[in-house]
Amino acid sequence: MSKPNIFQMIGNFAKASAKYAASGFKPVTEDQYVERIQACSTCPHLKEENMTCGICGCYIEVKAGWQTSECPDKPSRWLPIKKGVGGKPLNIKPKSDDK
């Protein structure tokens, strides 16, 4: 597999950033972040000199913190983030101040 060129890296990061922004900039938990970084640290695609993914070219220390990010390797090295029954997002409404 060849390393992505600069235009592919920019495109990959732009797509990931747009998805993250559309989600409301939701981060992963600290435990999820650590799990993702550990998974990347043993990956043969990791470019250690700048901590980028050799598949997509993104900085793993950034993308690992985004709930919407996915590992581009097949099969994915990151566990999916579950958000409710069947992995569907929960629609939690704030409590109203009824007095």
TITORLUM-141312 format. One line per 5 residues: their letters; for each residue x, y, z of N, C-alpha, C, O. Coordinates in Angstrom, 3 decimals, decimal comma. Layout:
<nodes>
a = X Y Z X Y Z X Y Z X Y Z  ...
</nodes>
This chain:
<nodes>
mskpn = 0,856 -1,173 0,000 0,000 0,000 0,000 0,903 1,237 0,000 1,847 1,328 0,785  0,604 2,172 -0,878 1,432 3,372 -0,960 0,920 4,455 -0,011 -0,268 4,531 0,304  1,848 5,278 0,423 1,521 6,378 1,326 0,652 7,386 0,567 0,902 7,642 -0,611  -0,359 7,958 1,218 -1,209 8,943 0,529 -0,405 10,208 0,207 0,476 10,615 0,965  -0,732 10,817 -0,938 -0,059 12,076 -1,278 -0,716 13,222 -0,508 -1,737 13,028 0,152
ifqmi = -0,136 14,391 -0,595 -0,611 15,546 0,187 -2,069 15,890 -0,110 -2,806 16,279 0,796  -2,492 15,753 -1,358 -3,879 16,081 -1,711 -4,853 15,062 -1,122 -5,944 15,427 -0,683  -4,465 13,793 -1,111 -5,303 12,763 -0,492 -5,383 12,975 1,015 -6,447 12,818 1,615  -4,259 13,329 1,622 -4,244 13,573 3,064 -5,151 14,747 3,425 -5,907 14,673 4,394  -5,078 15,824 2,652 -5,937 16,983 2,907 -7,400 16,602 2,744 -8,237 16,986 3,562
gnfak = -7,716 15,849 1,695 -9,098 15,406 1,466 -9,608 14,518 2,580 -10,736 14,680 3,045  -8,770 13,569 3,015 -9,169 12,670 4,105 -9,428 13,447 5,390 -10,417 13,206 6,082  -8,529 14,382 5,706 -8,695 15,154 6,937 -9,904 16,084 6,843 -10,615 16,280 7,829  -10,136 16,655 5,667 -11,294 17,543 5,478 -12,604 16,780 5,673 -13,524 17,284 6,317  -12,691 15,576 5,126 -13,902 14,761 5,293 -14,120 14,403 6,763 -15,233 14,498 7,280
asaky = -13,044 13,991 7,425 -13,150 13,627 8,838 -13,532 14,846 9,682 -14,334 14,734 10,609  -12,963 15,996 9,362 -13,261 17,223 10,111 -14,711 17,642 9,930 -15,360 18,059 10,889  -15,223 17,535 8,710 -16,614 17,907 8,441 -17,572 16,995 9,205 -18,571 17,456 9,757  -17,261 15,709 9,232 -18,102 14,758 9,964 -18,074 15,065 11,458 -19,100 15,000 12,135  -16,902 15,397 11,959 -16,741 15,731 13,372 -17,511 17,011 13,709 -18,181 17,078 14,740
aasgf = -17,419 18,006 12,861 -18,138 19,265 13,078 -19,657 19,037 13,055 -20,389 19,594 13,874  -20,115 18,218 12,113 -21,550 17,946 12,005 -22,084 17,229 13,245 -23,272 17,320 13,553  -21,213 16,522 13,950 -21,641 15,803 15,155 -21,725 16,720 16,367 -22,207 16,318 17,426  -21,253 17,954 16,208 -21,224 18,863 17,350 -19,914 18,781 18,104 -19,847 19,136 19,281  -18,865 18,312 17,430 -17,516 18,206 18,012 -17,497 17,320 19,252 -16,935 17,690 20,283
kpvte = -18,113 16,152 19,143 -18,181 15,240 20,292 -16,878 14,446 20,406 -16,472 13,759 19,469  -16,230 14,552 21,575 -14,989 13,800 21,784 -15,270 12,396 22,325 -16,373 12,100 22,785  -14,267 11,555 22,259 -14,349 10,240 22,884 -14,022 10,412 24,366 -13,541 11,464 24,786  -14,284 9,385 25,141 -13,898 9,424 26,554 -12,387 9,235 26,654 -11,739 8,850 25,681  -11,839 9,502 27,812 -10,397 9,317 28,009 -10,008 7,856 27,799 -8,972 7,572 27,199
dqyve = -10,827 6,933 28,286 -10,541 5,507 28,111 -10,566 5,104 26,636 -9,714 4,338 26,186  -11,542 5,621 25,885 -11,628 5,319 24,460 -10,415 5,879 23,715 -9,876 5,234 22,816  -9,995 7,080 24,096 -8,831 7,700 23,468 -7,586 6,844 23,699 -6,826 6,577 22,768  -7,385 6,419 24,939 -6,221 5,588 25,269 -6,263 4,278 24,484 -5,236 3,837 23,968  -7,438 3,651 24,386 -7,575 2,404 23,620 -7,194 2,618 22,158 -6,500 1,791 21,566
riqac = -7,645 3,720 21,581 -7,343 4,003 20,180 -5,850 4,256 19,960 -5,263 3,742 19,007  -5,247 5,038 20,831 -3,809 5,325 20,705 -3,010 4,029 20,864 -2,044 3,808 20,134  -3,400 3,178 21,803 -2,707 1,903 21,990 -2,844 1,018 20,748 -1,884 0,362 20,344  -4,030 1,000 20,147 -4,236 0,213 18,932 -3,342 0,736 17,807 -2,757 -0,049 17,060  -3,237 2,043 17,688 -2,399 2,629 16,641 -0,912 2,380 16,902 -0,130 2,231 15,963
stcph = -0,530 2,336 18,158 0,888 2,182 18,490 1,453 0,832 18,050 2,665 0,694 17,882  0,590 -0,157 17,864 1,044 -1,477 17,412 0,751 -1,719 15,929 1,006 -2,807 15,414  0,227 -0,722 15,259 -0,166 -0,862 13,853 1,056 -0,719 12,932 1,864 0,189 13,124  1,196 -1,593 11,949 2,321 -1,482 11,022 2,225 -0,265 10,099 3,209 0,093 9,451  1,071 0,366 10,032 0,889 1,541 9,168 1,268 2,850 9,852 1,345 3,892 9,203
lkeen = 1,508 2,797 11,174 1,845 4,012 11,919 3,183 4,568 11,446 4,168 3,836 11,352  3,212 5,854 11,150 4,441 6,570 10,807 4,878 7,282 12,084 4,428 8,390 12,374  5,755 6,634 12,841 6,133 7,117 14,163 6,830 8,471 14,150 6,716 9,230 15,111  7,547 8,783 13,080 8,294 10,036 13,052 7,402 11,265 13,180 7,845 12,303 13,671  6,148 11,157 12,744 5,226 12,293 12,891 3,853 11,865 13,404 2,903 12,647 13,368
mtcgi = 3,749 10,621 13,881 2,503 10,074 14,445 1,311 10,231 13,502 0,236 10,680 13,900  1,528 9,851 12,246 0,446 9,873 11,267 0,118 8,455 10,828 0,929 7,539 10,962  -1,070 8,299 10,311 -1,523 7,024 9,774 -0,969 6,882 8,356 -1,091 7,803 7,548  -0,371 5,752 8,056 0,170 5,516 6,726 -0,891 5,221 5,685 -0,594 5,187 4,491  -2,137 5,003 6,123 -3,228 4,740 5,179 -3,917 6,037 4,775 -4,063 6,319 3,586
cgcyi = -4,344 6,831 5,762 -5,087 8,063 5,453 -4,223 9,316 5,554 -4,552 10,346 4,966  -3,116 9,234 6,298 -2,225 10,378 6,440 -2,577 11,324 7,570 -1,893 12,329 7,767  -3,625 11,028 8,314 -4,061 11,926 9,385 -3,211 11,746 10,640 -2,613 10,692 10,859  -3,171 12,795 11,455 -2,486 12,737 12,743 -3,348 11,935 13,706 -4,460 12,342 14,043  -2,833 10,800 14,144 -3,663 9,923 14,971 -3,980 10,522 16,321 -5,040 10,239 16,879
evkag = -3,105 11,332 16,860 -3,367 11,911 18,176 -4,532 12,902 18,131 -5,134 13,199 19,163  -4,846 13,408 16,950 -5,992 14,301 16,785 -7,243 13,467 16,527 -8,219 13,544 17,273  -7,201 12,669 15,460 -8,397 11,910 15,072 -8,840 10,885 16,100 -10,024 10,553 16,160  -7,931 10,380 16,903 -8,296 9,396 17,922 -9,228 9,993 18,970 -9,935 9,259 19,659  -9,235 11,296 19,094 -10,078 11,966 20,075 -11,465 12,321 19,575 -12,293 12,819 20,338
wqtse = -11,724 12,071 18,311 -13,015 12,435 17,719 -13,937 11,221 17,685 -13,562 10,171 17,162  -15,131 11,357 18,236 -16,101 10,262 18,267 -16,437 9,747 16,870 -16,682 8,553 16,698  -16,452 10,612 15,892 -16,862 10,235 14,542 -15,747 9,618 13,710 -16,007 9,113 12,618  -14,528 9,646 14,195 -13,402 9,110 13,430 -13,421 7,591 13,408 -13,878 6,936 14,345  -12,912 7,057 12,310 -12,816 5,615 12,158 -11,402 5,258 11,715 -10,754 6,025 11,002
cpdkp = -10,944 4,127 12,126 -9,656 3,612 11,668 -9,836 3,178 10,214 -10,777 2,447 9,903  -8,946 3,619 9,317 -9,112 3,264 7,904 -8,635 1,849 7,561 -8,859 1,383 6,444  -7,988 1,165 8,494 -7,514 -0,188 8,219 -8,708 -1,135 8,197 -9,719 -0,891 8,856  -8,584 -2,196 7,447 -9,640 -3,200 7,365 -9,077 -4,525 7,836 -8,138 -5,017 7,211  -9,577 -5,128 8,879 -10,640 -4,629 9,747 -10,133 -3,490 10,625 -8,936 -3,363 10,883
srwlp = -11,055 -2,685 11,067 -10,729 -1,518 11,877 -10,017 -1,940 13,160 -10,363 -2,952 13,768  -9,032 -1,163 13,560 -8,300 -1,424 14,800 -8,981 -0,753 15,993 -8,658 -1,060 17,141  -9,917 0,156 15,731 -10,618 0,858 16,806 -11,965 0,210 17,045 -12,668 -0,160 16,104  -12,317 0,078 18,313 -13,632 -0,439 18,657 -14,686 0,605 18,306 -14,455 1,800 18,488  -15,831 0,172 17,808 -16,895 1,149 17,517 -17,406 1,785 18,800 -17,404 1,155 19,858
ikkgv = -17,837 3,015 18,705 -18,378 3,719 19,865 -19,887 3,521 19,871 -20,601 3,968 18,973  -20,341 2,846 20,899 -21,771 2,562 21,038 -22,443 3,692 21,793 -21,907 4,209 22,773  -23,625 4,069 21,324 -24,333 5,192 21,939 -25,790 4,855 22,191 -26,668 5,658 21,873  -26,060 3,727 22,737 -27,449 3,390 23,001 -27,776 2,019 22,434 -26,875 1,305 21,993  -29,034 1,642 22,437 -29,465 0,344 21,959 -29,102 0,180 20,483 -29,476 1,010 19,654
ggkpl = -28,401 -0,852 20,168 -28,021 -1,111 18,792 -27,024 -0,112 18,235 -26,833 -0,048 17,021  -26,380 0,675 19,102 -25,407 1,652 18,645 -26,015 2,927 18,107 -25,301 3,783 17,583  -27,338 3,068 18,229 -27,993 4,274 17,728 -27,823 5,413 18,727 -27,835 5,184 19,936  -27,664 6,639 18,231 -27,493 7,772 19,139 -28,705 7,959 20,043 -29,845 7,732 19,639  -28,433 8,375 21,262 -29,498 8,687 22,215 -29,893 10,151 22,062 -29,032 11,011 21,880
nikpk = -31,147 10,426 22,133 -31,627 11,810 22,096 -32,038 12,192 23,505 -33,198 12,050 23,894  -31,079 12,673 24,253 -31,325 13,038 25,643 -31,642 14,525 25,713 -30,864 15,364 25,257  -32,765 14,827 26,276 -33,178 16,222 26,413 -32,843 16,702 27,818 -33,004 15,957 28,785  -32,383 17,932 27,935 -32,085 18,454 29,279 -33,358 18,561 30,113 -34,450 18,774 29,586  -33,194 18,411 31,406 -34,332 18,544 32,313 -34,786 19,980 32,337 -33,976 20,907 32,336
sddk = -36,085 20,152 32,360 -36,599 21,514 32,477 -36,746 21,866 33,948 -36,894 20,984 34,795  -36,706 23,123 34,239 -36,816 23,586 35,624 -38,274 23,853 35,976 -38,687 24,994 36,183  -39,049 22,756 36,039 -40,460 22,898 36,401 -40,565 23,071 37,903 -40,051 22,255 38,668  -41,226 24,127 38,318 -41,382 24,395 39,749 -42,821 24,494 40,114 -43,148 24,717 41,280
</nodes>
